[in-house]
Structures are given as structure tokens and as C-alpha cells.
Amino acid sequence: MANLSLYNITNKFVELMDKAENEELTPEEVQAISLELEQELLHKSSNIIAYIKNGESLINAIKEEEKRLEEMRKAGEKKLEKFKTYVVDNMNRLGLIEIPTQLGSLKVAKNPISVEIENENEVPNEFKKEKTTISIDKTAIKKHFLECGEIVAGTRVVDNKTSIRIK
């Protein structure tokens, strides 16, 4: 029975129970086959745990790499922005508006008008937009259900979900 899939082990257990109920096997045969299937299940379960932990480790490593790359990108953007400011400052000091090259032209151009907020509280209400966001507090609904036994309209209580936990 070596190298059975989890699905096949499960089916063999069901098949064994059916044969035991129909008395197609002796108690000793049931015991021997059951023990062999249990050993196979234990071995397979160890592999399952290893696979899950390996997958979780890979995902965590990817997340860390994403953070590192994001920090690297932000540092690169900041460095490039400072360099552009440096070039503009030097062109302004030299009184140059444009420098043509074979790759393209460096040109100092005036940006369009923009507004910066210095103190949000001083800005008159006529220039403020109100944003309203509505979110549903599932925790409060769950607490209400557990306390009162009442299901809130527009919701349903789900208690049949399962997940795998590794300890």
C-alpha cells in the first residue's frame, strides 16, 4: 500500500469499514489493514504538514522581498527626484532654459498652478467635500447573535466552515 494518495487512503478506510460491517474480513484482517492504513495516513500527514509549511515559508519570503523591492523603488524614486531638482537648479543658475543633446533635450518648464494645504482647519467649508463610507461591523453582528440568538436581517450565520491548523 506504499505511496497511496490521501484520497486513496480515505477511500481504503471507507472500503475497510464497509467490509468489516459486512463481515467480509476477520477482525484480525481488519486490525492489520487498519494499522497499515493508519501508518500510511501518518506518513502522508507528515508530508502534508511539510508541504503547507514550505508553502507558507515561500509566501512569507515573497512578501518580505516585495517589501524590500518597494523600499528600493521608493529610494530610487526619491534619489531620481533629487537629481532632477539638482539639474534644474544648475540650469537656472546658468540661465539655461534648454540643453539639446543626441538623446533628447533637457528643458526647464514651468509647472501648472497647484494648491498646497497648509492648515486644513482654516479652509472654508465651501471648499471641502464630505466623504461618507459605510462599513458593516461583522464582529458586532456576531456578538449580537451570540448574545441574543437573533440573526440580523440581510445576514446569515455560518458555522460549518473548516480549515486546517498545524500545531
C-alpha positions in Angstrom: 0.0 0.0 0.0 3.0 2.3 -0.1 2.7 5.8 -1.6 -1.1 6.0 -1.6 -2.6 9.4 -2.1 -4.6 11.0 0.7 -7.8 10.4 -1.4 -6.9 6.7 -1.8 -6.2 6.3 1.9 -9.5 7.8 2.7 -11.3 5.5 0.2 -9.5 2.4 1.6 -10.6 3.3 5.1 -14.2 3.6 3.9 -13.9 0.4 2.0 -12.4 -1.4 5.1 -15.3 -0.2 7.3 -17.8 -1.5 4.7 -16.1 -4.9 4.5 -15.9 -5.0 8.3 -19.6 -4.3 8.6 -20.5 -7.0 6.0 -18.2 -9.4 7.8 -16.1 -10.0 4.7 -12.9 -9.7 6.8 -11.9 -11.3 10.0 -11.3 -9.0 13.0 -7.5 -9.7 12.6 -7.6 -8.7 9.0 -9.5 -5.5 9.8 -6.9 -4.8 12.6 -3.9 -5.4 10.3 -5.3 -3.4 7.3 -6.4 -0.6 9.6 -3.0 -0.4 11.2 -1.3 -0.3 7.8 -3.7 2.4 6.6 -3.1 4.4 9.8 0.7 4.3 9.3 0.2 5.4 5.7 -2.0 8.2 6.8 0.5 9.3 9.4 3.3 9.3 6.8 1.1 11.2 4.3 0.1 13.7 7.0 3.7 14.5 7.8 4.2 15.2 4.1 1.1 17.4 4.1 2.4 19.4 7.0 5.8 19.8 5.3 4.2 20.9 2.1 2.0 23.5 3.9 4.9 24.9 6.0 7.1 25.1 2.9 4.3 26.9 1.0 3.8 29.4 3.9 7.6 30.0 4.1 7.8 30.7 0.4 4.8 33.1 0.6 6.4 34.9 3.6 9.7 35.2 1.8 7.9 36.6 -1.3 6.2 39.2 1.0 9.5 40.2 2.5 11.0 40.5 -0.9 8.1 42.6 -2.1 8.7 45.0 0.9 12.4 45.1 0.2 11.7 45.9 -3.5 9.1 48.5 -2.6 11.6 50.3 -0.3 14.2 50.0 -3.0 11.8 51.5 -5.6 10.8 54.4 -3.3 14.5 55.1 -2.5 15.2 55.1 -6.3 12.3 57.5 -7.0 13.4 59.8 -4.2 17.0 59.8 -5.5 15.9 60.5 -9.1 13.6 63.3 -7.9 16.5 64.9 -6.0 18.8 64.5 -9.1 16.2 66.2 -11.3 15.9 69.1 -8.8 19.7 69.4 -8.8 19.8 69.6 -12.7 17.0 72.2 -12.7 18.8 74.3 -10.0 22.1 74.2 -12.0 20.4 75.1 -15.3 18.6 78.0 -13.6 21.9 79.2 -12.0 23.5 79.2 -15.5 20.4 80.8 -17.1 19.8 77.9 -19.4 16.3 77.0 -20.4 17.1 74.2 -22.8 20.1 71.9 -23.5 19.8 69.9 -26.7 21.6 66.5 -26.9 21.6 63.5 -29.2 19.3 61.6 -26.8 16.9 64.4 -26.3 16.6 67.9 -24.8 16.8 69.0 -21.2 14.3 71.7 -20.8 13.2 73.7 -17.7 9.4 74.2 -18.0 7.1 75.9 -15.6 4.6 73.6 -14.0 0.9 74.4 -14.0 -0.6 76.2 -11.0 -1.3 74.0 -8.0 -2.6 74.4 -4.4 -1.0 73.2 -1.3 -2.9 72.9 2.0 -1.1 74.4 4.9 -3.8 74.2 7.6 -6.9 72.2 6.8 -8.9 73.7 9.6 -8.6 77.3 8.2 -10.0 76.3 4.8 -13.7 77.5 4.5 -16.3 74.7 4.3 -17.4 75.7 0.8 -14.1 74.2 -0.4 -14.5 71.0 1.5 -16.0 67.8 0.2 -17.5 65.3 2.6 -16.8 61.7 2.0 -19.0 59.1 3.6 -18.1 55.4 3.8 -20.2 52.8 5.3 -18.8 49.5 6.5 -20.6 46.7 8.2 -19.3 45.6 11.6 -19.4 41.8 11.3 -17.9 41.4 14.8 -20.8 43.3 16.3 -23.3 41.2 14.3 -21.6 38.0 15.6 -21.7 39.3 19.2 -25.4 40.2 18.8 -26.2 36.7 17.5 -24.2 35.0 20.3 -25.9 37.1 23.0 -29.5 37.1 21.6 -29.6 34.2 19.2 -31.2 36.6 16.7 -29.9 36.7 13.1 -29.6 40.3 11.8 -31.6 41.0 8.6 -29.5 40.7 5.5 -27.0 38.3 7.1 -26.6 34.7 7.8 -24.6 32.9 10.4 -22.1 30.4 9.1 -20.8 27.7 11.4 -19.9 24.9 9.0 -16.6 26.3 7.6 -13.4 24.4 8.4 -9.7 25.0 8.0 -6.6 23.1 8.7 -4.4 24.0 11.6 -0.9 22.8 12.2 0.4 22.7 15.7 
